[in-house]
Amino acid sequence: MMDVPSTLLPIGSGGPSARRFTGKACVITGAASGIGRAVALRLAAEGARIAAVDIDLAGATETLSLSNNPEGGFAASVDVRSADSVAKLAAEVEARFGGLDVLVNNAGIEILGSIDETAPEVWDEIMAVNLRGPYLVSRAMLPMLLAPGKQTGTAIVHNASLMGLVSSARLAAYCASKAGVVSLTRSMALDYATRNLRVNCVCPGIIHTPMLERRFAMQPDREAAYRATSLRPPVHYIGHAEDVAAAVAYLASDEARFVTGSALTIDGGVGAA
Ligand SMILES: NC(=O)c1ccc[n+]([C@@H]2O[C@H](COP(=O)([O-])OP(=O)(O)OC[C@H]3O[C@@H](n4cnc5c(N)ncnc54)[C@H](O)[C@@H]3O)[C@@H](O)[C@H]2O)c1
């Protein structure tokens, strides 16, 4: 087992002067924790005004306060399963930012189980957060993302998963929801390709976040589970939320202007095997 080699650049450094989001308005869902928090901090560090939104308002507010531009953004309580909640968010984004440049659909949940272990209510819950959520939030934000007169293009980045491209035992509903997100990415990329809106997704592998810690906590020996998990990626360490944030920032930035409909794996090589 090893951690990220110290010879690598500090995670999230993005180069000392990367300021790719100066003046841009960005919405990040699931921003209270893990990857969503890292994305929000990264975009703000590069000059964005961020809307840090989550069903966990306290966590989203903390993310905003940790960012280097809290006064330029806002935190909001949003349930991505609810069309009403998402409509209120769209109105607040319009009122506060006067438009939108980047949407990161990151909120997600993971519940383990093969389908015989997955009750219909659990199936529906996973689909509601992981697949209906990105659909609802994207749909509500589209009028702003497609608004004419923008200087540069706009972007949506969905947080899918490597589990949207391959599968794993006892993760049936989660994998199905994430495969849906990858498919949704491609459909949306095609639908808006000529309207200056790019749509991509990231497919993280094993990333050290509270979601992964909850999985370790279910094991009898947390340290043994951590060690075994660390050895699974060919690089022999677990990714950090900031590794995903760096990829999201690239896809959301104008540097990726020719990239749409892609599913970018950030997995330390797991998917290559
Ligand atoms: N951690 C990993 O190994 C990993 C790997 C691949 C993909 N992902 C994906 O990355 C995303 C973030 O995961 P994470 O590991 O940071 O998990 P996390 O549990 O730390 O964060 C998820 C966030 O989503 C929020 N959320 C949940 N339901 C919501 C709802 N209905 N409305 C609004 N917000 C809601 C939570 O409150 C939480 O803040 C998820 O979509 C997850 O599936 C994670």
The ligand as a Gaussian input file, in Angstrom:
#p B3LYP/6-31G(d) Opt

LIG

0 1
 N      -16.037000       8.138000      -3.749000
 C      -15.893000       7.364000      -4.798000
 O      -15.099000       6.404000      -4.782000
 C      -16.697000       7.634000      -6.058000
 C      -16.368000       6.911000      -7.206000
 C      -17.084000       7.150000      -8.374000
 C      -18.106000       8.079000      -8.398000
 N      -18.414000       8.763000      -7.264000
 C      -19.510000       9.735000      -7.359000
 O      -19.058000      10.992000      -6.933000
 C      -20.166000      11.762000      -6.426000
 C      -19.785000      12.332000      -5.075000
 O      -19.504000      11.247000      -4.201000
 P      -18.595000      11.372000      -2.883000
 O      -17.749000      10.173000      -2.848000
 O      -18.001000      12.729000      -2.806000
 O      -19.736000      11.159000      -1.774000
 P      -20.203000      11.994000      -0.505000
 O      -21.203000      11.132000       0.163000
 O      -19.026000      12.473000       0.265000
 O      -20.922000      13.265000      -1.147000
 C      -22.161000      13.186000      -1.793000
 C      -22.927000      14.478000      -1.538000
 O      -24.194000      14.397000      -2.217000
 C      -25.180000      14.965000      -1.367000
 N      -26.521000      14.482000      -1.699000
 C      -27.011000      13.222000      -1.531000
 N      -28.314000      13.192000      -1.877000
 C      -28.643000      14.434000      -2.297000
 C      -29.838000      15.034000      -2.790000
 N      -30.985000      14.322000      -2.887000
 N      -29.816000      16.331000      -3.139000
 C      -28.676000      17.067000      -3.019000
 N      -27.531000      16.569000      -2.536000
 C      -27.505000      15.268000      -2.186000
 C      -24.741000      14.514000       0.031000
 O      -25.374000      15.281000       1.046000
 C      -23.241000      14.680000      -0.040000
 O      -22.836000      15.966000       0.358000
 C      -21.350000      10.789000      -6.393000
 O      -22.171000      10.998000      -7.512000
 C      -20.683000       9.431000      -6.460000
 O      -21.536000       8.444000      -6.995000
 C      -17.736000       8.563000      -6.099000

